[in-house]
């Protein structure tokens, strides 16, 4: 069985998301934005377009009213973004987040 080539990046993203979850309401919208933007940069550096798009979208939403609910909804789609294989799938993930929030 081949090792997951993304194992290290998955672990790093998981740790960063765990920090966001554990800090919860103590984080300001700007802190949430910065943390999600760091995940976006990590995804971009590793060519994970769907995760990058989801993290960008989540970072932007962190600055809007209702950002706590939004953050959790977006975070729930991170694993799907890792497994994304096409632009259509990335669009479907972002659409799923949008539908869930409205």
Order of alpha helices (4+ residues) and beta strands (2+ residues): alpha-alpha-alpha-alpha-alpha-alpha
